[in-house]
């Protein structure tokens, strides 16, 4: 085959050369022009016809430990949209903001502001399984404003809760994992970006918040700061700091009607979450202490301070009690000792930072109609409830049975107005459902993107109170992932053990402090016998060693895990229907049948809204 004709003239060759050169220049120039669908930020102009976002932005959280990025937002439930404002203290060559299932950099829904060297662009993007970024063909982030101000660069944008784009994250109630990143050099094109090659981080927030104005506090309200004074934050990534706060002697009964965080200015990005516990009234004196909660030399009496009074996590707003109820503090039968626990998250290992953060309680001597209470639902802290190793998804359920609610709750029932979910490191989701007459009636609380690093109470329920009557069943179901573990994970207090708990806030307060369950231990021993025989081990030591040891000695394969799952879903349970004295209510609570559920709720779906791009 001949490539060139022998009759081809020099003029023809010259024309072909310059034509090819021109085509190459067009390709190169095109690569630096505005990408398809992206917004050229400099061309964005105010549009008077565009509806303004709901102002002010009441919710805000620092994203990175230095406070260089701050996210503020507001929610429109009418339009099923979230308006967001991102402040960048010092904009270099761009930023990345996104959401993913557990805070992963892969398979994430992103928005990117980037600088090509000559222009700045804003676009909806996504990352693949290796972290490579691509511009989305469907743009669902609507840029409203981009402006440089004295305190930083501001991006104002919005997006629907749910879009028609399969690459987009659906914003639901519960924890949302926010990922962020900084671009330190220009990008000729967005597809040159890989998230693994830039400085990134993750933050967790509750994005869907109540759109109802907070209640008015009574005129005689007083404030009490429960803070750990003058703590030098250790230069390590994670610290749990404990402090014993003494209430005044002979403090009369008051009602806590609201609480909020009291964070030392400048430490907002390091103070991760805070809890206040009331010590047991049976312990007459608790020694003073200010130090690490993990210190083996701390006073043992701190272990008797476990009754939750208040809890806050980064990004959470003030917690209000309903107008008819308040949490009792002081008076006969109460403790005058509180344990404050502050979690410091210091990944940059900042040293020498002083802190006096804690919780500010608002209380009143004008008692409300009802005392509020806190009740534990879920699983008992026991190793008989275990998760097999190498599990992508494994479920455990704890029950508050109709027998217990008939015994312990008043005939008029109780009103649940908020709750706080809790697991340890393997927890991935928690759901508490109210069952009446075998039918799932409604979800009390759910978080299917749960993180043990962000466990904040859901006060949204404050405005949609749920009435639980005696005879109802409350089922708390937890989802776990143990793919990174080679040994079984048993229930217990240790961080590498597991819990499945929902602390529900309710009124009127009853003597029912704990309504939890675990599988009957006799049936669990039958499981050990069966599995050992199945694997040819006729010398079972069942009963001679601890349950934890028996689990660890099993040969773990798919069959062993499936049989354990079947056991937990069918075998009788032991109920812990406990009074506030830690004693069981009268009755027979062993070998109880698992409550039957004949009708389940369908998961509500958000309206799917297709995003529209407005470039003005």
C-alpha positions in Angstrom: 0.0 0.0 0.0 1.4 3.4 -1.0 1.1 6.2 1.6 2.1 9.1 -0.7 1.4 9.5 -4.3 4.5 10.1 -6.4 2.6 13.0 -7.9 2.0 14.8 -4.6 3.3 18.4 -4.8 5.2 20.3 -2.1 2.4 22.8 -2.0 0.0 20.0 -1.1 2.3 18.8 1.7 2.6 22.3 3.1 -1.2 22.8 3.1 -1.7 19.4 4.9 1.0 20.3 7.5 -0.6 23.7 8.4 -4.1 22.2 8.4 -2.9 19.5 10.9 -1.2 22.2 13.0 -4.3 24.3 13.1 -6.4 21.3 14.2 -3.9 20.5 16.9 -4.1 24.1 18.2 -8.0 23.9 18.2 -7.8 20.8 20.4 -5.3 22.4 22.8 -7.3 25.6 23.1 -10.5 23.6 23.6 -9.0 21.7 26.5 -8.6 25.0 28.3 -12.1 26.3 27.5 -15.0 25.9 30.0 -15.8 22.2 30.5 -19.3 21.1 29.5 -21.9 21.9 32.1 -19.5 23.7 34.5 -20.2 27.3 35.5 -17.5 29.8 34.8 -17.4 31.6 38.1 -16.3 35.0 36.8 -19.4 35.1 34.5 -21.9 34.6 37.3 -24.0 37.7 37.7 -26.8 38.5 40.2 -30.3 37.5 39.0 -33.1 39.4 40.7 -35.6 36.8 39.6 -33.8 34.0 41.4 -35.5 33.2 44.8 -33.3 34.1 47.8 -32.3 31.3 50.1 -34.0 31.1 53.5 -31.9 33.3 55.8 -30.2 33.4 58.1 -28.1 30.2 57.8 -28.8 28.9 61.4 -26.7 25.7 61.2 -22.9 25.8 60.9 -19.9 23.6 61.5 -16.1 24.0 61.0 -15.0 21.3 58.5 -11.2 21.1 59.1 -9.2 21.2 62.4 -7.7 24.6 61.5 -11.0 26.2 60.8 -10.1 27.1 57.2 -13.4 25.8 55.9 -16.8 26.5 57.5 -20.1 25.1 56.2 -23.4 26.9 57.0 -26.8 25.8 55.8 -30.6 26.0 56.0 -33.3 23.6 55.1 -36.4 24.1 53.0 -38.8 21.2 53.7 -41.4 22.8 51.4 -39.1 22.6 48.4 -37.1 19.6 49.7 -33.8 21.6 49.2 -30.8 22.5 51.2 -29.1 25.9 50.9 -25.4 25.9 51.8 -22.7 28.5 52.2 -19.1 27.4 52.2 -16.5 29.9 53.6 -12.9 29.4 52.6 -10.6 31.4 54.8 -7.8 31.5 52.1 -8.6 30.3 48.6 -5.6 28.9 46.7 -6.6 27.1 43.5 -9.9 25.6 44.6 -11.8 23.4 47.0 -13.7 20.1 47.0 -16.9 19.5 49.0 -18.8 16.2 48.9 -20.8 13.5 50.6 -20.3 9.7 50.7 -21.8 6.8 52.6 -19.1 6.6 55.3 -16.8 9.5 54.5 -14.9 7.6 51.8 -13.1 9.5 49.0 -14.3 6.9 46.5 -17.8 6.8 44.9 -18.5 10.2 46.4 -20.9 12.9 45.3 -18.9 16.1 44.9 -18.9 19.8 44.0 -15.6 21.3 42.9 -14.4 24.8 42.6 -11.2 24.8 40.5 -8.8 27.1 38.8 -7.5 26.1 35.3 -4.8 28.8 35.4 -6.8 31.4 33.5 -10.4 30.8 34.7 -12.3 29.5 37.7 -15.1 26.9 37.4 -17.8 25.4 39.6 -19.3 22.0 38.8 -21.2 19.0 40.1 -18.8 16.0 40.0 -18.2 12.5 41.3 -15.4 10.1 42.1 -15.0 6.6 41.0 -13.8 3.5 42.9 -10.2 4.7 42.7 -10.8 8.4 43.6 -10.6 9.8 40.1 -12.9 12.8 39.6 -15.2 13.4 36.6 -17.7 16.2 35.9 -21.3 15.0 36.2 -23.4 15.1 33.1 -26.3 16.2 35.2 -25.6 19.3 37.3 -27.6 19.3 40.6 -25.6 21.9 42.6 -27.0 25.3 41.7 -24.5 28.0 42.2 -26.2 31.2 43.5 -23.3 33.4 44.4 -19.4 33.4 44.6 -17.8 36.4 46.3 -14.6 37.4 48.0 -15.1 39.1 51.3 -12.8 40.4 54.1 -13.1 37.1 56.1 -12.8 34.8 53.1 -14.2 33.5 49.9 -17.9 32.5 50.0 -19.8 30.1 47.8 -23.6 30.1 48.1 -25.4 27.2 46.4 -28.3 24.7 46.8 -29.3 21.2 45.9 -32.3 19.0 46.4 -32.5 16.3 49.1 -32.8 13.7 46.3 -32.1 14.0 42.6 -32.7 11.7 39.6 -29.0 11.2 39.3 -27.8 7.7 40.4 -24.3 9.2 41.2 -25.8 11.7 43.7 -26.0 11.1 47.5 -29.5 11.2 48.9 -29.7 13.5 52.0 -31.8 11.8 54.6 -32.4 12.2 58.3 -29.4 11.0 60.4 -25.7 11.5 60.0 -24.3 12.9 56.7 -20.5 12.3 56.1 -19.1 15.5 54.6 -15.7 15.2 52.8 -13.6 18.2 51.8 -10.3 18.9 50.1 -8.0 21.7 49.1 -6.5 22.3 45.6 -3.0 23.7 45.9 -2.3 24.0 42.1 -4.3 24.8 39.0 -6.1 22.0 37.1 -6.0 22.1 33.3 -9.0 19.8 33.4 -11.1 18.3 36.2 -10.3 14.7 35.1 -6.7 15.3 36.1 -7.9 15.3 39.8 -7.6 12.3 42.1 -8.8 12.8 45.6 -6.1 10.6 47.0 -3.4 13.1 45.9 -4.7 16.2 47.7 -5.2 17.2 51.3 -8.6 16.0 52.4 -10.7 15.3 55.5 -14.1 14.3 56.8 -16.7 15.9 59.0 -20.1 14.5 60.2 -23.3 16.5 60.6 -27.0 16.2 60.9 -28.1 18.2 57.9 -31.9 17.9 58.2 -32.9 20.0 61.2 -36.2 21.2 62.5 -37.7 24.2 60.7 -39.8 25.2 63.8 -38.8 28.2 66.0 -37.4 27.2 69.4 -39.6 27.5 72.5 -39.4 30.6 74.7 -37.5 30.1 78.0 -39.2 31.0 81.3 -38.4 34.4 82.8 -36.8 32.9 85.9 -34.4 30.6 84.0 -30.9 30.3 85.5 -27.7 29.1 83.9 -25.1 26.5 85.1 -21.9 25.9 83.2 -20.6 22.4 83.7 -17.1 22.8 82.2 -13.6 21.4 82.8 -11.5 24.4 83.7 -8.1 25.2 82.2 -7.5 21.8 80.4 -4.3 21.7 78.3 -5.5 19.6 75.4 -3.0 16.7 74.9 -1.1 16.7 71.6 -2.6 13.4 70.5 -5.4 12.7 68.0 -8.1 11.4 70.4 -8.6 12.3 74.1 -11.6 11.7 76.4 -11.3 14.1 79.3 -13.3 13.5 82.5 -14.1 16.1 85.2 -16.3 15.9 88.3 -18.6 18.8 88.9 -20.2 19.3 92.3 -23.7 20.8 92.5 -24.5 23.0 95.6 -25.4 21.1 98.7 -29.1 20.8 99.5 -30.0 22.1 96.0 -33.7 22.2 95.7 -35.4 20.4 92.8 -35.3 22.3 89.5 -36.1 21.5 85.9 -33.5 21.6 83.2 -35.5 23.1 80.2 -32.7 23.6 77.7 -28.9 23.0 77.2 -26.3 24.0 74.7 -22.5 23.7 74.3 -20.1 26.2 75.9 -17.0 26.0 73.7 -13.8 28.0 74.4 -13.4 30.4 71.5 -10.8 29.1 69.0 -11.3 25.5 69.9 -14.5 24.9 67.9 -12.7 22.6 65.5 -11.1 20.5 68.2 -13.9 19.9 70.7 -15.8 17.0 69.0 -18.5 16.0 71.4 -19.5 16.4 75.1 -21.6 14.5 77.6 -22.8 15.1 81.1 -23.6 12.2 83.4 -25.3 12.1 86.7 -23.7 9.9 89.3 -25.7 7.3 91.2 -27.5 8.8 94.3 -26.4 5.6 96.1 -22.8 6.8 96.1 -22.6 9.4 98.9 -19.4 11.0 97.7 -17.4 11.1 94.5 -13.8 12.4 94.7 -12.8 15.4 92.5 -11.0 14.5 89.3 -9.9 16.2 86.1 -7.9 14.0 83.7 -8.1 11.4 81.0 -11.1 9.1 81.2 -8.8 6.3 80.2 -6.4 6.8 83.1 -6.1 3.6 85.1 -5.5 5.7 88.3 -8.7 7.6 88.0 -11.2 7.1 91.0 -13.2 4.0 90.5 -16.3 5.8 91.7 -16.4 7.6 88.3 -17.8 4.3 87.0 -21.0 4.9 88.9 -21.7 8.1 86.9 -23.5 6.7 83.9 -27.0 8.4 83.8 -27.0 10.7 80.8 -28.2 14.2 81.5 -27.0 16.0 78.4 -25.1 15.3 75.2 -23.8 17.5 72.4 -21.7 16.9 69.3 -20.0 19.2 66.8 -22.6 21.0 64.7 -25.5 20.3 67.0 -27.8 23.1 68.1 -29.4 23.8 71.5 -31.6 21.1 72.9 -35.0 22.2 74.2 -37.4 20.3 76.4 -41.2 20.3 75.6 -43.2 23.1 77.3 -44.8 20.5 79.7 -41.7 18.8 80.8 -38.2 19.3 82.2 -35.3 17.1 83.4 -35.1 17.1 87.2 -31.9 18.3 88.8 -31.5 18.5 92.6 -33.9 17.6 95.3 -34.4 14.4 97.4 -33.1 11.2 95.8 -30.7 12.9 93.4 -26.9 13.1 93.3 -25.0 16.3 93.7 -22.1 14.9 91.6 -22.0 15.2 87.8 -19.3 13.7 85.4 -18.4 15.8 82.4 -16.8 14.0 79.5 -15.2 16.0 76.7 -13.9 14.3 73.5 -11.0 16.2 71.9 -10.2 15.4 68.2 -6.8 16.8 67.5 -5.5 15.2 64.3 -2.9 18.0 63.7 -1.4 17.3 67.2 -1.6 20.9 68.2 0.1 21.4 71.6 -0.3 23.9 74.4 -3.9 24.7 73.5 -6.0 25.5 76.7 -9.7 24.7 76.9 -12.6 25.2 79.3 -15.4 23.7 77.3 -18.5 21.9 78.5 -22.3 22.1 78.6 -24.4 25.1 79.7 -27.6 24.0 81.5 -30.6 26.3 81.6 -32.8 25.4 84.6 -35.8 26.9 86.4 -37.2 26.5 90.0 -40.7 26.8 88.5 -41.4 23.1 88.0 -43.2 22.0 84.9 -46.1 19.6 84.8 -44.0 16.5 84.1 -40.5 15.2 85.0 -38.8 14.1 81.8 -36.9 10.8 81.9 -34.3 8.9 79.9 -34.7 5.2 79.1 -32.3 2.8 77.6 -33.5 0.6 74.8 -31.7 -2.1 72.8 -29.3 -4.8 73.8 -27.9 -5.6 77.3 -24.1 -5.1 77.5 -23.2 -8.8 77.4 -20.9 -11.0 75.3 -23.8 -13.4 74.5 -24.6 -11.0 71.6 -21.8 -11.3 69.1 -21.0 -10.4 65.5 -19.0 -12.9 63.4 -15.7 -11.7 61.8 -15.5 -10.6 58.1 -19.1 -9.5 57.9 -20.1 -6.8 55.4 -23.5 -6.6 57.1 -24.8 -8.3 60.3 -27.8 -7.3 62.3 -28.6 -7.5 66.0 -31.9 -6.5 67.6 -32.9 -5.6 71.1 -36.4 -5.7 72.4 -38.6 -3.8 74.8 -41.5 -6.2 75.0 -45.2 -5.7 75.5 -44.9 -7.5 78.8 -42.5 -5.0 80.1 -44.4 -1.9 78.9 -47.6 -3.3 80.3 -45.9 -3.8 83.6 -44.0 -0.5 83.8 -45.7 2.2 81.8 -48.7 4.2 82.8 -52.0 3.5 81.2 -51.9 6.8 79.3 -48.5 5.9 77.8 -45.5 8.1 77.5 -44.4 10.7 74.9 -41.0 10.2 73.3 -39.6 13.6 72.2 -35.9 12.9 71.4 -33.4 10.1 71.3 -29.7 9.4 71.1 -28.3 6.3 69.3 -25.1 4.6 70.4 -22.9 1.8 69.1 -19.1 1.3 69.1 -16.7 1.2 66.1 -18.4 -1.6 64.1 -21.8 0.1 64.1 -23.1 1.3 60.7 -26.8 1.9 61.3 -29.4 2.0 64.1 -33.2 2.0 63.9 -35.8 2.0 66.7 -39.4 1.1 65.6 -42.6 1.3 67.5 -44.8 -1.9 67.1 -48.4 -2.1 68.2 -50.5 -5.2 67.8 -47.8 -6.8 65.6 -47.7 -3.9 63.2 -44.8 -1.5 62.8 -46.5 1.8 63.6 -43.7 4.4 63.1 -40.0 5.0 63.3 -38.9 6.4 66.6 -35.3 7.2 65.3 -33.2 6.0 62.5 -29.7 6.6 61.2 -28.4 4.4 58.4 -25.2 6.4 58.0 -24.4 6.1 61.7 -20.9 6.8 63.0 -19.7 6.2 66.5 -17.6 9.4 66.2 -20.8 11.5 65.8 -23.6 10.5 68.2 -25.8 13.5 68.7 -29.4 13.4 70.1 -32.2 13.9 67.6 -34.3 16.8 68.9 -36.3 16.9 65.6 -38.6 14.5 67.4 -39.3 17.2 69.9 -41.9 18.7 67.5 -43.4 15.4 66.4 -44.0 13.6 69.7 -44.6 9.9 69.6 -47.1 8.3 72.0 -46.0 4.9 73.3 -48.7 3.1 75.3 -48.4 0.2 77.7 -48.5 -3.0 75.6 -46.4 -1.5 72.8 -43.2 -3.1 71.6 -40.0 -1.1 70.9 -37.4 -2.8 68.7 -33.9 -1.4 68.2 -32.0 -2.9 65.3 -28.3 -2.3 64.7 -26.3 -2.9 61.6 -22.6 -3.8 61.9 -19.6 -4.3 59.7 -16.6 -6.4 60.8 -14.8 -6.9 57.4 -11.6 -5.6 59.0 -11.7 -8.1 61.9 -10.4 -11.7 62.1 -12.1 -12.5 65.4 -15.7 -12.3 66.6 -16.8 -9.1 68.2 -18.8 -9.6 71.5 -21.0 -7.2 73.3 -19.6 -5.2 76.2 -18.2 -1.9 77.4 -14.9 -1.9 75.6 -14.5 0.2 72.5 -13.6 -3.0 70.5 -16.6 -4.7 71.9 -20.1 -3.6 70.8 -23.3 -2.0 72.0 -26.7 -1.4 70.5 -28.5 1.3 72.4 -31.1 4.1 72.0 -31.4 6.5 74.9 -34.9 7.9 74.5 -36.0 11.1 76.1 -39.6 11.0 77.2 -42.3 12.2 79.7 -43.9 11.6 82.2 -40.9 9.9 83.9 -41.5 6.4 85.1 -39.5 3.9 87.1 -38.6 2.1 83.9 -35.0 2.9 83.5 -33.9 0.1 81.1 -35.9 -2.0 78.7 -33.4 -4.3 76.9 -32.8 -7.9 76.0 -30.3 -10.6 75.0 -30.6 -14.1 73.7 -31.3 -16.9 76.2 -28.0 -18.3 77.3 -29.2 -21.9 77.4 -30.0 -21.7 73.7 -26.7 -20.1 73.0 -25.0 -23.1 74.7 -26.9 -25.3 72.3 -25.5 -23.3 69.4 -22.0 -23.8 70.7 -22.6 -27.6 71.0 -24.1 -27.9 67.5 -21.4 -25.8 65.7 -18.5 -27.7 67.5 -20.0 -31.1 66.5 -20.6 -29.9 63.0 -17.0 -29.1 62.6 -15.9 -32.4 64.2 -15.0 -31.1 67.6 -16.6 -33.6 70.0 -14.7 -32.2 73.0 -16.7 -29.1 73.5 -15.7 -27.1 76.6 -19.1 -25.3 76.7 -19.9 -24.0 80.1 -16.4 -24.5 81.4 -15.0 -21.3 79.9 -16.5 -17.8 79.3 -18.8 -17.0 76.5 -16.2 -14.8 75.0 -13.7 -17.6 74.9 -16.3 -20.0 73.4 -17.0 -17.6 70.6 -13.2 -17.2 69.9 -12.7 -21.0 69.8 -15.4 -21.5 67.1 -14.3 -22.3 63.5 -15.8 -19.2 61.7 -17.1 -19.8 58.2 -20.2 -18.8 56.4 -22.3 -21.6 58.0 -21.3 -20.6 61.5 -22.3 -17.0 60.9 -25.6 -18.0 59.3 -26.6 -20.3 62.2 -25.8 -17.6 64.7 -28.0 -15.1 62.8 -30.8 -17.6 62.8 -30.4 -18.2 66.5 -30.7 -14.5 67.3 -33.8 -14.2 65.2 -35.7 -17.2 66.6 -34.5 -18.2 70.0 -36.2 -17.0 73.2 -34.8 -13.9 74.9 -34.1 -12.7 78.4 -35.6 -9.4 79.2 -34.1 -6.7 81.4 -37.1 -4.7 82.5 -35.3 -2.7 85.2 -36.4 -0.1 87.6 -34.3 3.0 88.3 -32.9 1.1 91.3 -31.4 -1.3 88.8 -33.7 -4.1 90.1 -36.0 -6.0 87.8 -39.8 -5.3 87.9 -41.6 -8.3 89.5 -42.3 -11.0 87.0 -40.7 -13.8 85.0 -38.4 -12.3 82.4 -36.4 -15.4 81.1 -37.2 -17.4 78.0 -39.5 -14.8 76.6 -40.7 -15.2 73.0 -39.4 -12.7 70.4 -42.2 -10.2 69.6 -43.9 -11.1 66.4 -44.1 -8.5 63.6 -46.7 -9.2 61.0 -46.7 -5.9 59.1 -43.7 -3.7 58.3 -43.4 0.0 57.4 -42.4 1.0 53.9 -39.4 3.3 53.8 -40.6 6.8 52.8 -39.2 8.2 49.6 -38.3 11.8 48.9 -39.6 13.4 45.7 -36.9 13.0 43.0 -36.0 16.4 41.7 -33.9 16.8 38.6 -31.4 19.6 39.0 -31.4 22.6 36.6 -28.3 24.6 35.8 -28.7 28.4 35.8 -25.7 30.1 34.4 -27.2 33.6 33.9 
